[in-house]
Amino acid sequence: ALKSEMGMKEDTVLVISDKMKYHLNTIALDSSLKDAYASQPIFGILEQKRIMVRQNYNVKRSEMLPKVIAWGEYGFFREELPIIQPPVMLGIQVKMNLFNGLKNINEMKAAKHLEMEVDYAEDYARNQIKLWVNKSYISILNSQSKYQEMQAVIAMAEENLRVNEKRFTEGLTPSLDVLDARLLLEGELVEE
């Protein structure tokens, strides 16, 4: 089941022990931040949102511009029509709303504010990711230092056990002191 969960082949040999080995790894905060930014899907979503907001702004801006329509017609078979038409017809139509209560300007401003909102959302996401990575990095450093300090505590507990066993064999302390020393050592080993 462990091999299957880890995506390993069935014939892979695993050596399982009850003690974890500690390997000091150096972790660079800058590369961790870069990896965290690259692996977050929120930035892709925000980029799509930014594209939609820009398109919305362009639509709102285009509504303020005049709409010009030009058309033309040339008749090859004028004689066959029931009504005689001119040989060439051209037309231009311009449509522009001169006053609509500043509705278009306000809609453009709202679209511009949406773009600023997307920028603020991206800044917020970046700050939250940076905060999370910094917190995790500090937690790792604290755990590393705690583990390294635990080695000295374990050595002291082993020495305490050795001294209490020696004192017990010489009849200077009761067996309860040896049991306490052994429990203290085992507790520190579990903590490790």
Secondary structure by P-SEA (a helix, b strand, c coil): ccccccccccccccccccbbbbbbbbbbaaaaaaaaaaacaaaaaaaaaaaaaaaaaaaaaaaabbbbbbbbccccccccccccccccccbbbbbbbccccaaaaaaaaaaaaaaaaaaaaaaaaaaaaaaaaaaaaaaaaaaaaaaaaaaaaaaaaaaaaaaaaaaaaaccccaaaaaaaaaaaaaaaaac
